[in-house]
Every structure is written in C-alpha cells, then in structure tokens.
Amino acid sequence: MLRANAVAAGLGAPVPTCPGWTVLDLVAHQGMVHRWAASHLRGEPIEPPEPLEQQGRESSDPLGWFDEGATALLQAIVDAPDDLEALVFLNDAPAPRLFWTRRQCHETTIHAVDALGARLGRPPRADETWIAPEVALDGIDELLVGFVTRRREGTWPGSPTRLLVRPDGADVAWLVDLAASRPVSTRRVGPTGPEAATADHVLSGDPVDLYLRLWSRSPADPVDELERWWRDTVSVTW
C-alpha cells in the first residue's frame, strides 16, 4: 500500500500528515527503517542507520531500493529464530523477533497512511484505509503501553488526568495517567470495569479511527484541549 500510493502520488508530492516531507522523504525514511530493523533481526545491527536514508534519497530508483529493503526485512523475519537476542526499545515489549515484526507492521502501516494522504492531498479517513480493526487495536496497545510510557516525566499542563481510550467493540481499554510531575503510565483495563470508571476523559470510537487519531493521522481537528495537547506533544510529529 505504501509503494502503490507513492507511485500514484509521485515522489515529489507533499505528505500532508508529515509537514515538510515529500513522498521521496517518506520512501527513503521507511526504506532506512526496514534495513535497520532487518539488521537487528539478523544479529548484525547497523548503527547509526541515518546514512541508509541518504542512500535511498540518492538512488536512481528509490522505489526499487525501497522494494529491496522490504523484501530483505520479510526474509529476516522468516529467518530469525524465536529465541533471537536483539535490541528492543519499548516498554512491555514482546520477545525480539516478535517485537521487530510488530514494530515494522505499525511503522509501515502508519507511513502507508501517509502515502495515501499524499495521493489524496489530505489526511485520509479511517474508512478510506485498508486497516483491519485487530491491527488497529494492536497498534493502539503498542503506542499507549510501549511508546508513551517511555516519557520520563509527564508534560500535561493541567491537573493530573486519567484518559481512558476505549475502542468500540473491543474487550480491552487503556487507562493513561497524565501528570506534569511523574512519568506517563498506562494500564490495560476492562472497557466498563471499575478502573475505567475512574477516568476523567474518555476517547472512544471506531478502532481504526482511534489508531489514526492517536498517531496524529486523523483528518478531524482535535475535539478538546487534551486531544490537541496529545497531538502536539505526545504523538510522534514530523
């Protein structure tokens, strides 16, 4: 999906969801990440990986270069042993082979949404994507449990707040504790249980829509001050 939309948009097209990027920037970045991940899966880490991105920018065929990296990543996933010893960098991470497979699933999916946005000329709606709800739920879990909790201190400027992220139809929700004086923490909770009832704010809706909103890829404006702060501060920005 990333490649097809990159071709349709053209390498010079701007990427609305990554301000300042063109499709070439997007392809070079993702091709670099694929090669970096594959090197860890092979037990031969490439550090630093940034020169790989420049390699992609300077390639006479950036999309062919991208294809080579994606194919190598898939092969590295297949070849890696279940007991692989390798770097993981998120909290509550699965074993390295699964960690890198999961991380590249969501890295590539979100950037494929960016490529779709470049083709459309705007951030895509959830119903315009191909993303399955179960993939979206796993991506929400990785973001809220793995990424957000790496923050050493909260930066929420208001009073301590509990945010409940509750996707429609899911049997799990996430309670995110935000405060300026302590690290962000996230707990998986029942969507209607007693812990969920302690939330000060609730973010609910279609799983794919929430996945895009939490990664700041939604076409909709933030619904309140908390979501605006999240988009500006917590989510990955470009």
ZINOR-V461893 format. One record per pair of residues at least 12 apart in sequence whose ideal C-beta (glycine too) atoms are under 6 Angstrom apart, sorted by sequence separation. I is the first residue (numbers start at 1). J is the second residue. D is the distance in whole Angstrom. If there is no record, write none. Layout:
i=I j=J d=D
i=I j=J d=D
This chain:
i=11 j=23 d=5
i=84 j=96 d=5
i=174 j=186 d=5
i=175 j=187 d=5
i=11 j=24 d=4
i=36 j=49 d=4
i=84 j=97 d=5
i=162 j=175 d=6
i=163 j=176 d=4
i=9 j=23 d=5
i=175 j=189 d=5
i=82 j=97 d=6
i=162 j=177 d=6
i=216 j=231 d=5
i=172 j=188 d=5
i=173 j=189 d=5
i=6 j=23 d=5
i=32 j=49 d=6
i=35 j=52 d=5
i=80 j=97 d=5
i=161 j=178 d=5
i=173 j=191 d=4
i=160 j=179 d=4
i=216 j=235 d=4
i=32 j=52 d=4
i=175 j=195 d=6
i=215 j=235 d=6
i=6 j=27 d=6
i=32 j=53 d=4
i=156 j=178 d=4
i=173 j=196 d=6
i=29 j=53 d=6
i=77 j=101 d=5
i=154 j=178 d=5
i=156 j=180 d=6
i=28 j=53 d=5
i=31 j=56 d=5
i=154 j=179 d=5
i=166 j=191 d=5
i=201 j=226 d=6
i=154 j=180 d=5
i=28 j=56 d=3
i=154 j=182 d=6
i=28 j=57 d=5
i=144 j=174 d=5
i=154 j=184 d=5
i=152 j=183 d=6
i=144 j=176 d=6
i=151 j=183 d=6
i=164 j=196 d=6
i=106 j=139 d=5
i=137 j=170 d=6
i=151 j=184 d=5
i=31 j=65 d=6
i=35 j=69 d=5
i=38 j=72 d=5
i=42 j=76 d=5
i=27 j=62 d=5
i=31 j=66 d=4
i=34 j=69 d=4
i=38 j=73 d=4
i=41 j=76 d=4
i=149 j=184 d=6
i=164 j=199 d=4
i=34 j=70 d=5
i=37 j=73 d=6
i=106 j=142 d=6
i=148 j=184 d=5
i=162 j=198 d=6
i=166 j=202 d=6
i=149 j=186 d=5
i=162 j=199 d=5
i=31 j=69 d=4
i=38 j=76 d=4
i=162 j=200 d=5
i=163 j=201 d=5
i=164 j=202 d=5
i=165 j=203 d=5
i=166 j=204 d=5
i=168 j=206 d=6
i=27 j=66 d=5
i=34 j=73 d=4
i=41 j=80 d=4
i=161 j=200 d=5
i=167 j=207 d=4
i=145 j=186 d=5
i=144 j=186 d=5
i=167 j=210 d=5
i=40 j=86 d=5
i=40 j=87 d=6
i=92 j=145 d=5
i=91 j=146 d=5
i=90 j=146 d=3
i=91 j=149 d=5
i=41 j=100 d=5
i=37 j=100 d=5
i=37 j=104 d=5
i=137 j=207 d=5
i=136 j=207 d=4
i=140 j=211 d=6
i=143 j=214 d=6
i=136 j=208 d=4
i=139 j=211 d=5
i=33 j=107 d=6
i=133 j=207 d=4
i=136 j=211 d=4
i=131 j=208 d=5
i=155 j=233 d=6
i=126 j=206 d=6
i=30 j=111 d=5
i=126 j=208 d=4
i=126 j=209 d=4
i=126 j=212 d=6
i=26 j=114 d=6
i=123 j=217 d=6
i=125 j=219 d=6
i=23 j=118 d=5
i=18 j=114 d=5
i=123 j=219 d=4
i=17 j=114 d=5
i=15 j=114 d=5
i=17 j=117 d=5
i=16 j=117 d=5
i=15 j=118 d=5
i=113 j=217 d=5
i=13 j=118 d=5
i=110 j=215 d=5
i=16 j=122 d=6
i=17 j=123 d=5
i=16 j=123 d=6
i=2 j=111 d=6
i=6 j=115 d=5
i=9 j=118 d=4
i=2 j=112 d=4
i=5 j=115 d=4
i=9 j=119 d=4
i=1 j=112 d=4
i=5 j=116 d=5
i=8 j=119 d=5
i=2 j=115 d=5
i=5 j=119 d=5
i=17 j=217 d=5
i=18 j=238 d=4
